[in-house]
Amino acid sequence: MAKRMPLNLQFFSGEKTEKATPQKRQESKRKGQVAKSAEIPSALIMVGGVMLLSFLGGWLLDQILAIYRINFTQYINWEWTSSNVRTLFEQMTVNAVKIMAPIMLAAVVFGILGNYVQVGSMFTTEPLKMQLNRLDPIQGAKRIFSIRALVELAKSLMKIAIIGFAAFSVLWAERGELFLLSQKTLGASLAFIGGLTIKLALIAAAILMVLAIFDYMYQKYEFEKNIRMSKQDIKDEYKKSEGDPLIKQKIKERQRSMSMNRMIQDLPNADVLITNPTHYAIAIQYDAETMEAPKVIAMGKDHLALKIKEKAKEHQIVIMENKPLARALYAQVEVGDSVPEDLFLAVAEVLAYIYRLKGKIS
């Protein structure tokens, strides 16, 4: 009884069960499709903001107080003229930029860093291209009520709940000091509130970072699942990258045919055809005025060798049997190459014999 070969139905079902190939990953990266969590840049921006407040908090407070002082001591007494209003807005703009520039710079740096640690250096405009299918209301509704959207909603609610609970715990622990703020001086109250704010921000940043790591792991899992390939996809990709075997075979056949035609066209210029006699045929040409050494202009094996011999007879080219020389030339030389030095003497003897036959030399 004949043994039946097992049939893999995955080739027909198109089920995506295989890991993505490197080529598929590169193609996805070019399109901007990478495993990335939006929570990591947010968490790093939060960390950067806390660090900025820790190092520059005093300076920022001095700048804000200076703005209030100059507004309530100088600008409030100015006359409302067009030039004064212009000067007022210019000064306020400069002061606002001076305060906001470090904050914005920290946000940009940590935001870029948050993306770089996930996907590395990448620049693509593919996600910016207009996609008309995004305007489809049915597809939009499906995205809104998809499993992924529900997961994102659950993550947001969980993040709010965790950070809210942590903030409440910190405030509850400091409730005694908070109730006594009315009995403290303004400076002491501001110092306490500033320290409490930094503490809340650090706890929130730490929680965000932990949640961002878990979110990145989830995004990585989703990305790997979405770029999976079926066995047929891998087979098609291989054909596309390496070329269809049938097409490659036809190209090789066409190249052999062109090479054969070129050799047949050059064959009348040969001085001698050295044979095995049936397995190899090598056509040699030599012109003392234009060539430094004899050159192989046609060669073939088996069927091609017989065809070259037939053409050589048609053009009345001398055919000489020399088995060792024919095998050595076929093994060491390609069509268009000069005869190597170690075979030059043997070929020269053959050419000298041919020239004697033709009466070119005495």
QUIFENQUI-V121342 format. One line per field, one symbol per residue. phi: phi as a letter, one per 30 degrees, with the letter a starting at -180 (. if undefined). burial: I if it has 24 or more other C-alpha atoms within 12 Angstrom, else O. A space follows every 50 residues. Layout:
phi: ???
burial: ???
This chain:
phi: .dddddcddddcdiddccdddedddddddddicbdbcdddeddddddddd dddddceddddddddddddddcccddcdddcddddddddddddddddddd eddddddddddddddddccidabaceddddbdddddddddddddcddddd dddddddddddddddddddddddcdddddcddccdddddddddddddddd ddddddddddddddddddddddddddcebddddddddddddcjdeddddd ddddddddddddddddedddcaccbcccdbbbccbbbddccdbebdcaaa bhddddddddddddchddcbdaeddddddddcbcdjddddddcddddddd ddddddddidbd
burial: OOOOOOOOOOOOOOOOOOOIOOOIOOOIIOOOIIIIIIIIIIIIIIIIII OIIOOOIOOIOOOOOOIOOOOOOOOOOOOOOOOOOOOIOOOOOOOOOOIO OOIOOIIOOIIIOIIOOIIOOOOOOOOOOOOOOOOOOOOOOOOOOOOOOO OOOOOOOOIOOOIOOIIOOIOOOOOOOOOOOOOOOOOOOOOOOOOIOIII IIIIIIIIIOIIIOIIOOIOOOIIOOIIIIIOIIOOOOOOOOOOOOOOOO OOOOOOOOOIOOIIOIIIIIIIIIIIIIIIIIIIIIOOOOOOIIIIIIII IOOIIIIIIOIIOOOOIIIIOIOOIIIIIIOOIOIOIIIIOOIIOOIIOI IOOIOOOOOOOO
